[in-house]
Amino acid sequence: MKLIIAVAQDKDSNRLVDALGEENFKTTKLATTGGFLKEGNTTLMIGCEDEYVDEALQIIRDNCSQREQMVAPISPMGGNADSYIPKPVKVEVGGATVFILPIESFFQF
């Protein structure tokens, strides 16, 4: 048995949860915040048997698209903020970060 931990952008989370549910994957959804953009993420915990891991990964790939987004940079610390003119930069967001962990035991009470 494996535990799949998938961190996805909030914009992709509802579509992903629905797609996983259609294929009978049981998920636990957690609201989380990303460190780089300080935006909301959704972390899904998905328990599944080893033979279904590839299927779950394909569903995640199909429903978490990468895209570009303009973000304003954070103002410099310790410098003169009066002369700082933030210029938005384009960054790639979306997709998913996935961790797969072996599960020694599983209990449901």
Buried (B, 14 or more C-beta within 10 A) or exposed (E): BBBBBBBBBBBBBEBBBEBBEEEEBEBEBEEEEBEEEEBEBBBBBBBBEEEBBEEBBEBBEEBBBEEEBEBEEEEEEEEEEEEEEEEEEEEEBBBBEBEBEEEEEEEEE
